[in-house]
Amino acid sequence: MSDGTVLEGDAGTTLFALSVTLGAASGKAVTVTYGSSNLSAVAPGDYAAAAGQLTFDPGTVSRTIPLTIVGDLVREIDEQLTVTLSAPVNATLPHLRWRRQSSKWPAKHTAS
């Protein structure tokens, strides 16, 4: 999974597209289930909980998971959530989780 930077903003929502990339193209369809979970960021106040399944058609190597980040006026430290991949079909998962950090000031994303 990719990492990146997102500022949550003061109001409304911001969409972050978390990229999931296969190590190599497959001749078969690949599926993987994903789900978010709270760390210091808590749904629904900081982000919209996300869950679903990604399907990579044969030859496709990249898909995205849409994450909706909720803005507010609260001055806060960086916040984190985790996105976990599971139940792969026609693939293996060497890297299972992604953590998002968000704050009013420059934020970092770290893959774990």
Contacts in CASP RR format, 6 or more apart in sequence:
PFRMAT RR
TARGET T0000
AUTHOR 0000-0000-0000
METHOD contacts of the structure
MODEL  1
MSDGTVLEGDAGTTLFALSVTLGAASGKAVTVTYGSSNLSAVAPGDYAAA
AGQLTFDPGTVSRTIPLTIVGDLVREIDEQLTVTLSAPVNATLPHLRWRR
QSSKWPAKHTAS
1 18 0 8 1.000
1 19 0 8 1.000
1 20 0 8 1.000
1 21 0 8 1.000
1 83 0 8 1.000
1 85 0 8 1.000
1 95 0 8 1.000
1 98 0 8 1.000
1 111 0 8 1.000
2 18 0 8 1.000
2 19 0 8 1.000
2 20 0 8 1.000
2 21 0 8 1.000
2 98 0 8 1.000
2 111 0 8 1.000
3 98 0 8 1.000
3 109 0 8 1.000
3 110 0 8 1.000
3 111 0 8 1.000
4 108 0 8 1.000
4 109 0 8 1.000
5 106 0 8 1.000
5 107 0 8 1.000
5 108 0 8 1.000
5 109 0 8 1.000
6 14 0 8 1.000
6 16 0 8 1.000
6 69 0 8 1.000
6 100 0 8 1.000
6 102 0 8 1.000
6 107 0 8 1.000
6 109 0 8 1.000
7 14 0 8 1.000
7 102 0 8 1.000
7 103 0 8 1.000
7 104 0 8 1.000
7 105 0 8 1.000
7 106 0 8 1.000
7 107 0 8 1.000
8 14 0 8 1.000
8 46 0 8 1.000
8 69 0 8 1.000
8 70 0 8 1.000
8 71 0 8 1.000
8 72 0 8 1.000
8 102 0 8 1.000
8 103 0 8 1.000
8 104 0 8 1.000
8 107 0 8 1.000
9 71 0 8 1.000
9 72 0 8 1.000
9 104 0 8 1.000
10 71 0 8 1.000
10 72 0 8 1.000
10 73 0 8 1.000
10 104 0 8 1.000
11 71 0 8 1.000
11 72 0 8 1.000
11 73 0 8 1.000
12 70 0 8 1.000
12 71 0 8 1.000
13 48 0 8 1.000
13 68 0 8 1.000
13 69 0 8 1.000
13 70 0 8 1.000
13 71 0 8 1.000
14 68 0 8 1.000
14 69 0 8 1.000
14 71 0 8 1.000
15 66 0 8 1.000
15 67 0 8 1.000
15 68 0 8 1.000
15 69 0 8 1.000
16 66 0 8 1.000
16 67 0 8 1.000
16 68 0 8 1.000
16 69 0 8 1.000
16 100 0 8 1.000
17 64 0 8 1.000
17 65 0 8 1.000
17 66 0 8 1.000
17 67 0 8 1.000
18 64 0 8 1.000
18 65 0 8 1.000
18 66 0 8 1.000
18 67 0 8 1.000
18 83 0 8 1.000
18 98 0 8 1.000
19 62 0 8 1.000
19 63 0 8 1.000
19 64 0 8 1.000
20 32 0 8 1.000
20 34 0 8 1.000
20 54 0 8 1.000
20 62 0 8 1.000
20 63 0 8 1.000
20 64 0 8 1.000
20 65 0 8 1.000
20 85 0 8 1.000
21 61 0 8 1.000
21 62 0 8 1.000
22 30 0 8 1.000
22 56 0 8 1.000
22 60 0 8 1.000
22 61 0 8 1.000
22 62 0 8 1.000
22 91 0 8 1.000
23 61 0 8 1.000
24 61 0 8 1.000
25 58 0 8 1.000
25 59 0 8 1.000
25 60 0 8 1.000
25 61 0 8 1.000
26 56 0 8 1.000
26 58 0 8 1.000
26 59 0 8 1.000
26 90 0 8 1.000
26 91 0 8 1.000
27 58 0 8 1.000
27 59 0 8 1.000
28 58 0 8 1.000
28 90 0 8 1.000
29 55 0 8 1.000
29 56 0 8 1.000
29 57 0 8 1.000
29 58 0 8 1.000
29 89 0 8 1.000
29 90 0 8 1.000
30 55 0 8 1.000
30 56 0 8 1.000
30 88 0 8 1.000
30 89 0 8 1.000
30 90 0 8 1.000
30 91 0 8 1.000
31 53 0 8 1.000
31 54 0 8 1.000
31 55 0 8 1.000
31 56 0 8 1.000
31 87 0 8 1.000
31 88 0 8 1.000
31 89 0 8 1.000
31 90 0 8 1.000
32 53 0 8 1.000
32 54 0 8 1.000
32 85 0 8 1.000
32 86 0 8 1.000
32 87 0 8 1.000
32 88 0 8 1.000
32 89 0 8 1.000
32 91 0 8 1.000
32 93 0 8 1.000
33 51 0 8 1.000
33 52 0 8 1.000
33 53 0 8 1.000
33 85 0 8 1.000
33 86 0 8 1.000
33 87 0 8 1.000
34 50 0 8 1.000
34 51 0 8 1.000
34 52 0 8 1.000
34 53 0 8 1.000
34 54 0 8 1.000
34 65 0 8 1.000
34 83 0 8 1.000
34 84 0 8 1.000
34 85 0 8 1.000
34 86 0 8 1.000
35 49 0 8 1.000
35 50 0 8 1.000
35 51 0 8 1.000
35 52 0 8 1.000
35 83 0 8 1.000
35 84 0 8 1.000
35 86 0 8 1.000
36 43 0 8 1.000
36 47 0 8 1.000
36 49 0 8 1.000
36 50 0 8 1.000
36 51 0 8 1.000
36 67 0 8 1.000
36 81 0 8 1.000
36 82 0 8 1.000
36 83 0 8 1.000
36 84 0 8 1.000
37 81 0 8 1.000
37 82 0 8 1.000
37 84 0 8 1.000
38 81 0 8 1.000
38 82 0 8 1.000
39 79 0 8 1.000
39 80 0 8 1.000
39 81 0 8 1.000
39 82 0 8 1.000
39 99 0 8 1.000
40 77 0 8 1.000
40 78 0 8 1.000
40 79 0 8 1.000
40 80 0 8 1.000
41 47 0 8 1.000
41 79 0 8 1.000
41 80 0 8 1.000
41 81 0 8 1.000
41 100 0 8 1.000
41 102 0 8 1.000
43 49 0 8 1.000
43 81 0 8 1.000
44 70 0 8 1.000
45 70 0 8 1.000
45 72 0 8 1.000
46 69 0 8 1.000
46 70 0 8 1.000
46 79 0 8 1.000
46 81 0 8 1.000
46 102 0 8 1.000
47 67 0 8 1.000
47 68 0 8 1.000
47 69 0 8 1.000
47 70 0 8 1.000
47 81 0 8 1.000
47 100 0 8 1.000
47 102 0 8 1.000
48 67 0 8 1.000
48 68 0 8 1.000
48 70 0 8 1.000
50 65 0 8 1.000
50 66 0 8 1.000
50 67 0 8 1.000
50 68 0 8 1.000
50 83 0 8 1.000
54 63 0 8 1.000
54 65 0 8 1.000
55 63 0 8 1.000
56 63 0 8 1.000
56 91 0 8 1.000
65 83 0 8 1.000
67 83 0 8 1.000
67 100 0 8 1.000
69 100 0 8 1.000
69 102 0 8 1.000
74 104 0 8 1.000
75 104 0 8 1.000
76 103 0 8 1.000
76 104 0 8 1.000
77 103 0 8 1.000
78 101 0 8 1.000
78 102 0 8 1.000
78 103 0 8 1.000
78 107 0 8 1.000
78 108 0 8 1.000
79 100 0 8 1.000
79 101 0 8 1.000
79 102 0 8 1.000
79 103 0 8 1.000
80 99 0 8 1.000
80 100 0 8 1.000
80 101 0 8 1.000
81 99 0 8 1.000
81 100 0 8 1.000
82 97 0 8 1.000
82 98 0 8 1.000
82 99 0 8 1.000
83 97 0 8 1.000
83 98 0 8 1.000
83 100 0 8 1.000
84 96 0 8 1.000
84 97 0 8 1.000
85 93 0 8 1.000
85 95 0 8 1.000
85 96 0 8 1.000
85 97 0 8 1.000
86 93 0 8 1.000
86 96 0 8 1.000
95 111 0 8 1.000
97 112 0 8 1.000
98 109 0 8 1.000
98 111 0 8 1.000
98 112 0 8 1.000
99 109 0 8 1.000
99 110 0 8 1.000
99 111 0 8 1.000
99 112 0 8 1.000
100 109 0 8 1.000
101 107 0 8 1.000
101 108 0 8 1.000
101 109 0 8 1.000
101 110 0 8 1.000
END
